[in-house]
Amino acid sequence: MTTPLADYAQFADKRIAIVEHMQNHPFVLGLRQAREHGLEVWLLTGDRSWYTHGHDWDTHPLAQVVDRVIDVDTTELDAVLASVTGADGTPLVDGITSFSDYHTVIAAQAARRLGLPGPDPEAVETANVKDRLRVALGDVPFNIPHMLVSSSDQLEAAVRKLGFPMIAKPPAEAISYGVRRVDDMAQLTEAWTELSGIRKSLRGQQRSGDVLLETYVEGVEVSVETMTVDGHTHVFGVTSKDLFGDPAYIECGHTFPVPLSDESRDELYSVVRKTLEAIGYRHGPCHTEVRHTESGWRIIEANPRTPSSCMTMLVTDVTGRSPILDAWLLTIGATPAIEPVVHSGGAAVRMIYPAKRGTLKRVDGVEAAEAVPGVQVLLHVEKGDALLQRMDNSSCVGFTYCNGPDRLEAQALADKAAAYLDFVVEEEQA
């Protein structure tokens, strides 16, 4: 770490329930750090195989860092409540939460029903359902013109309203699933046909088949990592976002912290805070994606959870405060001592995607990548796994992560390490 981790002694003798969890190293690391400070963790899950991908649960990294696993239908509020309450209905935990986009609403509902700390469930749902966020923002200049389409008959009206190019996306999904730019009527019709056929989320929840269309805004995209405590939003800083896969928008790298002029930073922070105020989000972490255009900052999405893809590690290594641990402090009713936020050094992550689709045979170049100064190689696939080439972030197979004196040097080292890695696969037959 560039900066030592802050003291999280308030976790001692406390217990939380997590309704599903994010995968990969940063969130396993967060659990390990919280437990080292005395926090007891229950994991509520509806499907252990979603984490293990067919491998043994008992040897999975997540299984090693939770105190108890409860198998329960995590899409049913009453089932979730029953799993964390005693016979008399009193809660057996000090807090309940989730960082999974598909479960943040039900976790907030459970906390509200149990009288435990948590965000307003309606605010969380407004953020998660992207067309509701657009409606909530209304005619503010940092919103983006949009139209929710429920029928192919509405496509021509959408073109008249929004023009080309535009963005097509499912109204409620994660990992950039289904998001793409469309430049003409043929592409729009194709996007509609595909996206309207999505009737279940990636976690099996029912979907309407509606498609959200938005005016495309050109500009550089960043994310703002925040923690809102009793209505006041603290800002950890700004993260860069490298994208590839045009016309899709897949994340392939991040650096932290992004330097901005005082004027631009103040405008950006104001836009983020006004967005969270507009939806009534007064408690918890948020990862807000914003694009800088010729006409100013525009809100892309607001995600009421901590960021993924090692971004929590970027923030922690540079500030000494963990967004994951601070969010769990709020979950047990404690107040994290976030201010002042001080940046020391910089950090970067490169997300690794397979060059070929198929079954993983081995990974070459790991030793050379790990020899790059300051770099950690964090892989989350192993021999025998099926490597995907879907056009979303789920096909990522690992990270090269680095922290150092500044974000650009860290980025160069992470990129250097990533270049050594070669994922050798047995290709699928056509």
N, C-alpha and C positions, 0 to 999 in steps of 0.2 A: 504493500500500500504506500502511496505517496504521503498520505496523512493518517495518523493512528485512528483507529475506530473509537468513536465516542463511548462513554459509559452507559450501559443499558441495565444497570442494577435493578431498575423498577420491575423487571420481569420475574424476579425471585418469587417463587411460590405462587405464581399465576398460571392459569390454564386457558388456552384458547382452542376453539374448533375451527378448522379451515375447510370450507365447502369446496372440494376439489382444489387443485393447486396448479401453478405454472410448472412447466418442465424445465429441465436442464440445470446446469451448474449454478448459476446465480441464485436460484431459489432454494436449492439444496444447501448452498453456503449460508443463506439467510436463516434457514431452519437450524443449522448447526450452531451459528452464532447466538441465536436466541436461546437455544437450549443450554449453551454454555453459560448464559446469564441467568439460568434458573427457570425458564419458561417451559411448561409442559404443553405438548402439541398433540391434538387429536386430528386426524385426517378423515374427513367424510368423503367417500367415493362411491360412485355407482358402477365403476368398471375399472378394476385394477389393470386390466390388459391395455387400457388406453395409455398407461404410463410405460408398461413393460414391452409392448409390441411383441408379445409371444414369449418373452424370456421369463425367468423365474422371479416372482415378486420378492422373495426373501433376500435375494442378492442385489436387488435394485437399489441405487443410491438413495432414493426417497424413503424406502423402507427402513434405512439405517438411521434416519434423522427425525422420525416421528415416534411418539410414545405409544400411540394407539391408533389402529386403523378400524374404522366403522364402515361396513358395507351397507349402503342405504341408497334409496332412490333420491339422488341429489337434485331432481327436478320437481319434487313434491314437498311443499312447505311443511305439511303436517308430519311427514316422515323425517325430515330434517330436525324439526322441533322435538319429536319423540326421542331421537337419538342423543340429544344433549340435555334432557331434563329427567328429573327423578320421578318417582311415583306420584308425588304431590304436585308436579308441574314446575318445580323450581329449577332454575338452570344449574347444571353441573359444571359449567365453564364460566370464566370471567369475561369472555368475549367470543364472538363468532364473526367470521369474515371470509372473503374470497378475493383472489386476484384473477380468477378466471372470468373472462368476459361473459361467459355463458351462465355464470352462477353468482355474479356480484349482486343482482337484484334479489335473488332468493336469500342470500346471506344477509342483506340489509333488511329484508322483511322479517327474517328470523330474529335478528337483533332487536328490531322494533317490538315484536311480539313478546320477547323475553325481558324487555326493559333494560337491555344492554346497550352500550355505546355503539353508534353506527350512523351512517349517512341516511338521509331521507330516501326511502326506496323509490319514490317517484322521480327524484332528481337523478338517481342512478339509471333508471329506465329511460329517462329523457336523453341522457348522454349516450346510452347504448344503442337506442333506436335512432338512427342518423337523421331520418326525416323529422322526427320530433325535435331534435336539436335545432334543425333549420327553422322550424316553426317557432320555437321558443326565442330564437335570436331575432326573428322578425326582420325589420328593415334597417338594422344597423349596418354601417358601411363595411364591417368586417365579416358579414355573412356572405353566402354565395347563393345566387338564384338557383332554384331547384324545382323539381316536379316529381311527385310519386306517381308511378304509372302502374295501373292494375290491369290494363288491357292493351293489346296491340293497336286497337283503334285510337289510342291516345298518343301514339308516337309522333304523328304529324303535328299535333298541337304542341308537343314538347319541343319539336324542332323550331316551330314559330316562336316559342317563348324563349328558348335557351340558345338556339343556334348551334353551329358546329365550330370547333370541337366541343364535346361534352364528356363528362365522366359518367359511366354506368357502374352501379354497385348494388349488392344486396343491402337492404335497409339495416340489417342487424347481423353482422358477422365479424370475425376477427382475422388476423394474420394476412390482411389484404386479399382475402379470398374473394375471387370474382371481380375485383376492381379492374377496370380498364378504360382507356380513352377511346372514344369512337369519333371518327372524322367524317362520316357520310351516312346516308340512309341505309345502305347495305350493311355496314358495320353495326349500326344501331339495331337493325332488325335481328342480326345474328346474336348480338348481346342480349336483346330481349328474350329471344327464343331460349338461350341457354340459362339465363339467370331466373326467368320466370318458372323454369322447371325445378328450381331448388325449393323443395317443400320440407326439407329437414336441415337443421344446422349441422355443422361438423360434429356436434355432440349429441345429435339425435332429436333436438327439440323441433316442434312443428313451426313451419314458416308459411307465410301467405302466398309467396310467389310474386309479390309486388317487387318492382325495381325502382330504385332511386336514381334519378338523372340530375346532374348538376352541371352548371356552366363550368367549362374548363378554365382555370386561372393559371397563367404562366408565372413561374417564379421559383425561387430557392426555398425548399421546405426544411423546417427545423421542428424540433419538439421542445416543449417547456415542461420541466419536471417540477411538480409542486406538491405541497402538503397543506391542506386547509384545516385549520384548527379553530373551532368555534367561530366560523365565518370569516376568519382572516387567512388569506392564502399566502403562505411562505413560498418563495421560489428558490430552488436549489441551483438552477441555471438552465442554459440552453444547450441542446444536443444537436449536432449536425445529422443529416440523413442523406446517405448515398443510395441511389435507386438504379435499378436496371430492369430490362425486360419490356421496354416500351413496345406496345401500348399499355402493358400492365405496369404495376408500381410495386416492385419487390425490393425490400430493404437488403442492402449488401454491406453496409458499414456505417459506423457512427463514431464521432469524436466529441469530447467534452473537456472544457466548456468552450462554447463558441463566443468569440469576442464581438461585441456590438458597440456602436457609438452610444453615448448616453441617451440621445434623443430616440434612436431606434429601439434601444432596450426598454426605455420607459413606455414607449408606445406598445411594444409587444407585451410587456407585463400587464399593462392596462387592458389590452384586448382579452388576454387570458382571464384576468380577474373578473372582467365584466361578463364574460361567457359563463363562468361558474356561478356568478351571482344571478344571471338570467335563468338558470335552470334550478336554482335553489340548492346548490351543492355546497354544504357548509362543514363537511367533516370527512377527511380522508385524503388519500393520494390521488393525483390525476396526471395523466400523460396526454398533453394537449398538442396536437399537430397543427402547425400554422405555416402558411406559405407567404413569402414576401413578394408582392407584386408591384408593378409600376404605380398602382393606386393605393398601396399600403398593405398592411397585414390582413390576411384572410384566414378564418378558421376552417380547417379541413375536418378534424374530428376532435372530440374530447373523450378520453377513455378514463373512467373513474376507477383506476387501479394503478399500481406501479408499472413502470415500463418493462418490456422484455428485452431479449437479445443482448444481454450483458449491460444494458444501460444503467441498471441499479449499481453494478460494479463500477462503472465510470464515475457516477456521482459519489459513491462511497469512498473510492480511492482519492478523489480530488478534494472532497469536503470533510471527510471523516464521519459523516452522518449517513446512515443507511436508510434509504426510502422504505425498504422492506421492514426494518425494525421499528422505524418511526411510525409506520402505519399500524403495526401491531401494538405499539404503545397506546395509540388512540383507541384500538380495539378493546383494551383492558381498562380504559378510562384514565390513563395517564397522559400528561402533556409533554411531548418531546421538546427539548430545549434547542430548537432549530437555529434561532438567530444568535449571533450574526453568522451568516453563511460566508465562509472564507474558502477561496479556491487556492489550492497549492498544486502546481504542476498541471498535467493533462493526461488524458487516457483515450484509448481508441480500441475499437473492436472491428474485425473483419468477419463477416458471415460467409461460411463456405457452402457452396452448392455443387452437387456432382455434375461432372461434364457429360456423363452418360447415365442412362437409366438401366437398372438391372440389379442383380443380387451382389452385395459387397463381398469380395474375396479377401481383400487386404487394403491397408492404407500405407502407401510408401511415403517416405520423406518426413516422418514424424520426428525422428531424432534430430535431423537438420533444422526443422522448424523450432523445436524446443531449445536449440542452441542459440537462437537469436536472442540477444540481450533483452531482458525484461519481459519476454513473451511467455504467455501460457497458452498451450494448445488444449482446447476443451472440445473433445469429440463426443457426440451423443448417438453414434451408430457403432455397430460391431459386426464382425463377420457373420454373414448369413442374412443380414437385414436387407430389405428391399429398398433401394434408393429411388426416389421419385423425381420427376421433372415437372411437377405441377407448377402453374404460374401463380404461386403464392409463397409465403414465408415458410410453410410447413415442410418444404423440400430441403431446407437448410440441414446440413449434416454436422455442423460444429462451428467453432469460433477460434480465431487467433486473437488474443487479448493482450494489450500492453499498456502500462502506465509509465510515465516518465516526466521529464522536465517541462514538456509542453505537448499539446494535443497533436500537432503536426509531426513531430518526431516520433511520438507513439504510433501514429497512423502509418508512417513509413516502415517502422519495424514490424507492425502487425501485417502489413501487406507483404513484406519480405518473407515472413514466416509462412504466410498462406501460399505463396508461390511454390514452396517446396512440397506441398501436399498433393498427392495423387491417389485418388480413390479408384482402385482397380476393381472392375465389376465383371460379372458374367452377364453379358447383355441379353435382354429378352429377344426372343425370336419374333420377327415381324408377323 
